[in-house]
Amino acid sequence: MTGHLRVADYIAQRCAEAGARHVFLVTGGGAMHLNDAFGRHPQLSPICFHHEQAAAMAAEGHYRTSRRLAVLNVTTGPGGINALNGVYGAYVDSIAMLVVSGQVKRETYLRNYPQPLRQLGDQEVDIVSMARPITKYATTVQNPCEIRRVMDKAIFLSTHGRPGPVWIDVPVDVQSTQIDPSDLPGWDSADHESLLDDPELCPNTRAWLAQQPTTTFDTALDALLAALKEAKRPVLMAGTGIRLSGMQEAFITLCLRLGIPVVTGWNAHDSLTDDHPCYAGRPGTVGDRAGNFTVQNADLLIVLGCRLNIRQISYNWQSFAAGARKFMVDIDAVEMDKPTLSIDYKIHADLADFIPALLKRLDGYTPAREHQDYLRWCRDRVSRYPVVSTAQRTTNRPLNPYYFVELLFAKLDEDAVVVTGNGSACVMGFQAARLRAGQRLFTNSGDASMGYDLPAAIGACIARNKQRVICLAGDGSLMMNLQELQTLVGYQLPVKVIVLNNAGYLSIRQTQSAYFQDNMFGIGPDNGVSLPDFVAVAHSLGLPAHRVASAEDWLSQATEDLLSAPGPALIEVVVDPAQGFSPKLASRKLPDGSMSTPALDDMSPFLDRDELAASRFSD
């Protein structure tokens, strides 16, 4: 890159060179040259939103679907602050994102002066100090000559190791400064030493730099294969690291090669189809019985790219797979040292290196008879304990939400992408979805923010070159970013928004019902949280919409026409508000106010004690 150009133009060019093709943004005066540069670049298409939180979530959904670097552009002050929730979601869920924010002129930038003022510049905020704990790298570019070095670091850190967001804050007078990139110093990505003491890195990034993943696995593979040989009931658990590492196809090969039960971690259910011969369920606090029986009875648990968070192992983490030797492979070493885990063999590795090495060692491998027996036992539990019951299928009005999810996925194409928000949509969706090869199903797991569904679905739709995406949203969640329905209309994106109308915040309703029955409030129209007529809202925006209240309504031609027509649409599905999460792990409040959580395989509604005992191995 030669010749003089603005710093803003250089940033746009580097984003394009890194593979970005879209920039998600809300324009603003403090980012005016950045806005202009992104809008002018021939390889970048700006996608405009009505709120920066939504723009950040859309960028995240775009990366999940395309694995291209996500670029977010916001202005100073409220622009950056609004984006923080979405950026945090990208941080905890390992999403490669480059955030470029505008900042006030250097002459009114408070950090350049000693006075303890609250603010100096117009709409000024020290956004880097806010962003640093939730990004891999965050810096303000005050010297235009440093922009090449900063971009080198930012792009490398965002896309290498465990992916994550980085934040570059650019004062408006720096944005417009003319530079000659060929004269600027760069940064050598092999020079990790220079970064170790960099105050602009978060502690997690420095830990990764100090302890790089291994690429030689002879000792680890020897130990794993020896444990596999000794085990009677081995289980393989897949996490989101499977897709993030690009190892989806190799993972399927690995499952067949091992021939042992395979369970999918939270937000990784689309790594294995329901009809796969090794599929054995979805464990977790709001998983399914089969998955939890599979894990809790294991004598060897091999965890690939799953960080085993609380939703996966519960607050009774001491009982998680208590009888199993645990091997865990993760690109982030500190995840394996959490106080909630007790891992017998930790393998700090990128699955892109580890899975091929394991497959090579498994050439000619034949699953042991005992392993095949345990797989049959686990598959029997999948059949014996379906999430959707016969009673739920036969109750027509109000429509049971679990049955609706089953109906939804039966109607979808094999390349369908379904994006959900937090709450009912993801819990019931993740439990009841019957996934086929090629389908995607995801939410944001770590932040688990309401309002994620619609903007992330928009990002996914953009990543799919405007092919259809299903947005499965709870009524309460959709309200958090309702304004982005207008973004759908404006860009005429074929996102089909399916709203589960269960009268408000079901998750919180269940909590209050269990522990605060005498003080139920803030959960629905009867106690402070009013909700609109979503069909009327959609129509007011020029958005085709339809209401479904029964299975017959869902299977009607009117519904099919909305789903298959080009462009956006909204379908409001009125479901039974009394249907809680089922099954789920239910804690009990003890007389002293503390909570008691049973083991993962003892889910509510509770099985007969003899039936539970019959599904537990005693050796």
Secondary structure in CASP SS format (residue, H / E / C, confidence):
PFRMAT SS
TARGET T0000
AUTHOR 0000-0000-0000
METHOD secondary structure of the structure
MODEL  1
M C 1.00
T C 1.00
G C 1.00
H C 1.00
L E 1.00
R E 1.00
V H 1.00
A H 1.00
D H 1.00
Y H 1.00
I H 1.00
A H 1.00
Q H 1.00
R H 1.00
C H 1.00
A H 1.00
E H 1.00
A C 1.00
G C 1.00
A C 1.00
R C 1.00
H E 1.00
V E 1.00
F E 1.00
L E 1.00
V C 1.00
T C 1.00
G C 1.00
G H 1.00
G H 1.00
A H 1.00
M H 1.00
H H 1.00
L H 1.00
N H 1.00
D H 1.00
A H 1.00
F H 1.00
G H 1.00
R H 1.00
H C 1.00
P C 1.00
Q C 1.00
L C 1.00
S E 1.00
P E 1.00
I E 1.00
C E 1.00
F C 1.00
H C 1.00
H C 1.00
E H 1.00
Q H 1.00
A H 1.00
A H 1.00
A H 1.00
M H 1.00
A H 1.00
A H 1.00
E H 1.00
G H 1.00
H H 1.00
Y H 1.00
R H 1.00
T H 1.00
S H 1.00
R C 1.00
R C 1.00
L C 1.00
A E 1.00
V E 1.00
L E 1.00
N E 1.00
V E 1.00
T C 1.00
T C 1.00
G C 1.00
P H 1.00
G H 1.00
G H 1.00
I H 1.00
N H 1.00
A H 1.00
L H 1.00
N H 1.00
G H 1.00
V H 1.00
Y H 1.00
G H 1.00
A H 1.00
Y H 1.00
V H 1.00
D C 1.00
S C 1.00
I C 1.00
A C 1.00
M E 1.00
L E 1.00
V E 1.00
V E 1.00
S E 1.00
G E 1.00
Q E 1.00
V C 1.00
K C 1.00
R H 1.00
E H 1.00
T H 1.00
Y C 1.00
L H 1.00
R H 1.00
N H 1.00
Y C 1.00
P C 1.00
Q C 1.00
P C 1.00
L C 1.00
R C 1.00
Q C 1.00
L C 1.00
G C 1.00
D C 1.00
Q C 1.00
E C 1.00
V C 1.00
D C 1.00
I H 1.00
V H 1.00
S H 1.00
M H 1.00
A H 1.00
R H 1.00
P H 1.00
I H 1.00
T C 1.00
K C 1.00
Y E 1.00
A E 1.00
T E 1.00
T E 1.00
V C 1.00
Q C 1.00
N C 1.00
P H 1.00
C H 1.00
E H 1.00
I H 1.00
R H 1.00
R H 1.00
V H 1.00
M H 1.00
D H 1.00
K H 1.00
A H 1.00
I H 1.00
F H 1.00
L H 1.00
S H 1.00
T H 1.00
H C 1.00
G C 1.00
R C 1.00
P C 1.00
G C 1.00
P E 1.00
V E 1.00
W E 1.00
I E 1.00
D E 1.00
V E 1.00
P E 1.00
V H 1.00
D H 1.00
V H 1.00
Q H 1.00
S C 1.00
T C 1.00
Q E 1.00
I E 1.00
D C 1.00
P H 1.00
S H 1.00
D H 1.00
L C 1.00
P C 1.00
G C 1.00
W C 1.00
D C 1.00
S C 1.00
A C 1.00
D C 1.00
H H 1.00
E H 1.00
S H 1.00
L H 1.00
L C 1.00
D C 1.00
D C 1.00
P C 1.00
E C 1.00
L E 1.00
C C 1.00
P H 1.00
N H 1.00
T H 1.00
R H 1.00
A H 1.00
W H 1.00
L H 1.00
A H 1.00
Q C 1.00
Q C 1.00
P C 1.00
T C 1.00
T C 1.00
T C 1.00
F C 1.00
D H 1.00
T H 1.00
A H 1.00
L H 1.00
D H 1.00
A H 1.00
L H 1.00
L H 1.00
A H 1.00
A H 1.00
L H 1.00
K H 1.00
E H 1.00
A C 1.00
K C 1.00
R C 1.00
P E 1.00
V E 1.00
L E 1.00
M E 1.00
A E 1.00
G C 1.00
T C 1.00
G H 1.00
I H 1.00
R H 1.00
L H 1.00
S C 1.00
G C 1.00
M C 1.00
Q H 1.00
E H 1.00
A H 1.00
F H 1.00
I H 1.00
T H 1.00
L H 1.00
C H 1.00
L H 1.00
R H 1.00
L H 1.00
G C 1.00
I C 1.00
P C 1.00
V E 1.00
V E 1.00
T E 1.00
G C 1.00
W C 1.00
N C 1.00
A C 1.00
H H 1.00
D H 1.00
S H 1.00
L C 1.00
T C 1.00
D C 1.00
D C 1.00
H C 1.00
P C 1.00
C C 1.00
Y E 1.00
A C 1.00
G C 1.00
R C 1.00
P C 1.00
G C 1.00
T C 1.00
V C 1.00
G C 1.00
D C 1.00
R H 1.00
A H 1.00
G H 1.00
N H 1.00
F H 1.00
T H 1.00
V H 1.00
Q H 1.00
N C 1.00
A C 1.00
D C 1.00
L E 1.00
L E 1.00
I E 1.00
V E 1.00
L E 1.00
G C 1.00
C C 1.00
R C 1.00
L C 1.00
N C 1.00
I H 1.00
R H 1.00
Q H 1.00
I H 1.00
S C 1.00
Y C 1.00
N C 1.00
W H 1.00
Q H 1.00
S H 1.00
F C 1.00
A C 1.00
A C 1.00
G C 1.00
A C 1.00
R E 1.00
K E 1.00
F E 1.00
M E 1.00
V E 1.00
D E 1.00
I C 1.00
D C 1.00
A H 1.00
V H 1.00
E H 1.00
M H 1.00
D H 1.00
K C 1.00
P C 1.00
T C 1.00
L C 1.00
S C 1.00
I C 1.00
D C 1.00
Y E 1.00
K E 1.00
I E 1.00
H E 1.00
A C 1.00
D C 1.00
L H 1.00
A H 1.00
D H 1.00
F H 1.00
I H 1.00
P H 1.00
A H 1.00
L H 1.00
L H 1.00
K H 1.00
R H 1.00
L C 1.00
D C 1.00
G C 1.00
Y C 1.00
T C 1.00
P C 1.00
A C 1.00
R H 1.00
E H 1.00
H H 1.00
Q H 1.00
D H 1.00
Y H 1.00
L H 1.00
R H 1.00
W H 1.00
C H 1.00
R H 1.00
D H 1.00
R H 1.00
V H 1.00
S H 1.00
R H 1.00
Y C 1.00
P C 1.00
V C 1.00
V C 1.00
S C 1.00
T H 1.00
A H 1.00
Q H 1.00
R H 1.00
T H 1.00
T C 1.00
N C 1.00
R C 1.00
P C 1.00
L E 1.00
N C 1.00
P H 1.00
Y H 1.00
Y H 1.00
F H 1.00
V H 1.00
E H 1.00
L H 1.00
L H 1.00
F H 1.00
A H 1.00
K H 1.00
L C 1.00
D C 1.00
E C 1.00
D C 1.00
A C 1.00
V E 1.00
V E 1.00
V E 1.00
T E 1.00
G C 1.00
N C 1.00
G C 1.00
S H 1.00
A H 1.00
C H 1.00
V H 1.00
M H 1.00
G H 1.00
F H 1.00
Q H 1.00
A H 1.00
A C 1.00
R C 1.00
L C 1.00
R C 1.00
A C 1.00
G C 1.00
Q C 1.00
R E 1.00
L E 1.00
F E 1.00
T C 1.00
N C 1.00
S C 1.00
G C 1.00
D C 1.00
A C 1.00
S C 1.00
M C 1.00
G C 1.00
Y C 1.00
D H 1.00
L H 1.00
P H 1.00
A H 1.00
A H 1.00
I H 1.00
G H 1.00
A H 1.00
C H 1.00
I H 1.00
A H 1.00
R C 1.00
N C 1.00
K C 1.00
Q C 1.00
R C 1.00
V E 1.00
I E 1.00
C E 1.00
L E 1.00
A E 1.00
G E 1.00
D H 1.00
G H 1.00
S H 1.00
L H 1.00
M H 1.00
M H 1.00
N C 1.00
L H 1.00
Q H 1.00
E H 1.00
L H 1.00
Q H 1.00
T H 1.00
L H 1.00
V H 1.00
G H 1.00
Y H 1.00
Q C 1.00
L C 1.00
P C 1.00
V E 1.00
K E 1.00
V E 1.00
I E 1.00
V E 1.00
L E 1.00
N E 1.00
N C 1.00
A C 1.00
G C 1.00
Y C 1.00
L H 1.00
S H 1.00
I H 1.00
R H 1.00
Q H 1.00
T H 1.00
Q H 1.00
S H 1.00
A H 1.00
Y H 1.00
F C 1.00
Q C 1.00
D C 1.00
N C 1.00
M C 1.00
F C 1.00
G C 1.00
I C 1.00
G C 1.00
P H 1.00
D H 1.00
N H 1.00
G C 1.00
V C 1.00
S C 1.00
L C 1.00
P C 1.00
D C 1.00
F H 1.00
V H 1.00
A H 1.00
V H 1.00
A H 1.00
H H 1.00
S H 1.00
L C 1.00
G C 1.00
L C 1.00
P C 1.00
A E 1.00
H E 1.00
R E 1.00
V E 1.00
A C 1.00
S C 1.00
A H 1.00
E H 1.00
D H 1.00
W H 1.00
L C 1.00
S C 1.00
Q H 1.00
A H 1.00
T H 1.00
E H 1.00
D H 1.00
L H 1.00
L H 1.00
S H 1.00
A C 1.00
P C 1.00
G C 1.00
P C 1.00
A E 1.00
L E 1.00
I E 1.00
E E 1.00
V E 1.00
V E 1.00
V E 1.00
D C 1.00
P C 1.00
A C 1.00
Q C 1.00
G C 1.00
F C 1.00
S C 1.00
P C 1.00
K E 1.00
L C 1.00
A C 1.00
S C 1.00
R E 1.00
K E 1.00
L C 1.00
P C 1.00
D C 1.00
G C 1.00
S C 1.00
M E 1.00
S E 1.00
T C 1.00
P C 1.00
A C 1.00
L C 1.00
D C 1.00
D C 1.00
M C 1.00
S E 1.00
P C 1.00
F C 1.00
L C 1.00
D C 1.00
R H 1.00
D H 1.00
E H 1.00
L H 1.00
A H 1.00
A H 1.00
S C 1.00
R C 1.00
F C 1.00
S C 1.00
D C 1.00
END
